[in-house]
Each structure stands twice: as structure tokens, then as C-alpha cells.
């Protein structure tokens, strides 16, 4: 029996001019649609109703920070692409981090516009939709 119809989803990215429409048949919906999208686009998908947004991930670190290493390892294990700034060697990025966070401790992580100070695995997991 062939099933007609399905659900169309809009996938948007923080990057300019990136939007992809994805259509699932009813038969595909018996599988976890979010998992399918994660395989297609990456595990950085955040669900809002029927729209999914890939969030930019940025981490401010220092080479000697144990919690920075843990956060980066978490990202690697979950295939999360991220931008890293070493604030020990980059005074401009250090100043930017302090202005954004109001403090000097690392790691400072941004998932889209959401800021996390320190390595908070449950909050990272929630914000990344993992």
C-alpha cells in the first residue's frame, strides 16, 4: 500500500541564505524524524514546532583549562561543529569574552545567543537538542 502525503519541515541555519525544505512520507515518520534530520544536517538542530534551526556554537577557551577540554570532547563525541577562541593568546577575543560574559573564567560557550559559563553538560545537551 502506498501512502500519500507527509510532513514538510523547514530547516534554517544561522548562516545567511541557507534554508532547506525536507519532506517526510508517513512511512518515514514511524522513525524518529529528528534523528533523521540530525543524520542529514548535524546534531546541532534545535526544534521549535515544525521548524528546525542549526545554531552556531562558539567556545572561548585557554590551553590549560580542564573544563574547556571536556566541553570540546563533548562536542567531538556528538559531532557538533564549533568555533574556538583561545583567549590566552588573543587579547581581542579575551576582551570580547569579558564584555559578553562579565567575567574572566573559561569556558564560555555560546549556543546561538544562549551563554553557558563553565562546562554544564545537561544544559549543553538541552540547548543542542541531543
C-alpha positions in Angstrom: 0.0 0.0 0.0 1.4 3.4 -1.0 0.8 6.2 1.4 0.4 9.7 0.1 1.1 12.9 2.0 3.5 13.5 4.8 5.0 16.4 6.7 7.2 19.2 5.3 9.7 20.8 7.5 11.7 23.9 7.1 15.4 23.7 8.1 17.1 27.1 8.6 20.7 27.8 9.5 22.3 30.8 11.2 24.4 31.2 8.1 23.0 33.7 5.6 20.6 32.4 2.8 20.5 28.8 4.0 17.1 27.2 4.0 16.2 23.7 3.0 12.8 22.1 2.9 12.6 18.4 3.9 9.6 16.2 3.2 8.9 13.1 5.2 6.4 10.5 4.0 4.1 8.9 6.5 6.1 5.7 6.4 9.3 7.6 7.3 7.5 9.2 10.3 7.4 5.8 12.0 11.2 6.5 12.6 12.4 9.4 14.7 12.2 12.4 12.3 14.5 14.4 14.5 17.1 11.7 14.3 16.8 11.6 10.5 17.3 15.3 10.3 20.3 15.0 12.7 21.9 12.5 10.3 21.2 14.7 7.3 22.2 18.1 8.8 24.1 17.5 12.1 23.2 17.1 15.8 23.1 20.9 16.2 19.4 21.0 15.3 17.1 22.7 17.7 13.3 22.1 17.4 10.8 24.9 17.5 7.4 23.5 16.4 7.9 22.3 12.9 10.9 24.5 12.2 14.5 23.4 13.0 17.4 25.8 13.4 21.0 24.9 13.3 22.7 27.0 16.0 26.2 28.4 15.8 28.4 27.1 18.6 31.3 29.2 19.9 33.6 28.4 22.8 36.2 30.7 24.5 39.0 28.6 26.0 42.5 28.5 27.3 45.0 25.7 26.7 45.3 24.7 30.3 41.6 24.7 31.1 40.4 21.2 32.0 36.7 22.0 31.6 37.4 23.6 28.2 38.9 20.2 27.1 35.9 18.4 28.5 33.5 20.7 26.6 35.4 20.3 23.3 35.5 16.5 23.8 31.7 16.6 24.3 31.3 18.5 21.1 33.5 16.0 19.2 31.7 13.0 20.6 28.4 14.4 19.5 29.6 15.7 16.1 29.0 19.3 17.0 30.9 21.8 14.9 32.2 24.7 16.9 34.3 27.8 16.6 37.1 28.0 19.3 38.8 31.2 20.5 41.9 30.8 22.7 41.7 33.8 25.0 45.1 33.2 26.5 46.8 34.2 23.2 44.2 36.5 21.7 43.7 39.7 23.7 40.9 41.0 21.4 38.8 37.8 21.9 39.6 37.9 25.6 38.2 41.4 25.8 35.1 40.3 23.7 34.5 37.3 26.0 34.7 39.5 29.1 32.3 42.1 27.6 29.8 39.4 26.8 30.1 37.3 29.9 31.1 39.9 32.6 33.8 37.6 33.9 37.2 36.1 33.1 36.6 32.4 33.7 36.6 29.8 30.9 35.0 28.0 29.2 32.4 30.5 28.0 30.1 28.8 25.4 27.5 30.3 23.2 24.8 28.1 21.5 23.3 30.7 19.2 22.6 33.6 21.6 22.4 31.4 24.8 25.5 31.7 27.0 26.8 29.0 29.2 29.6 29.8 31.7 31.6 26.7 32.6 31.1 23.1 31.4 27.4 22.3 32.1 26.7 19.1 30.2 23.0 18.9 31.0 22.4 22.5 29.7 24.6 21.8 26.6 22.6 18.7 25.9 19.3 20.5 26.2 20.4 23.5 24.1 21.8 21.3 21.4 18.8 19.1 21.3 20.8 15.9 22.0 
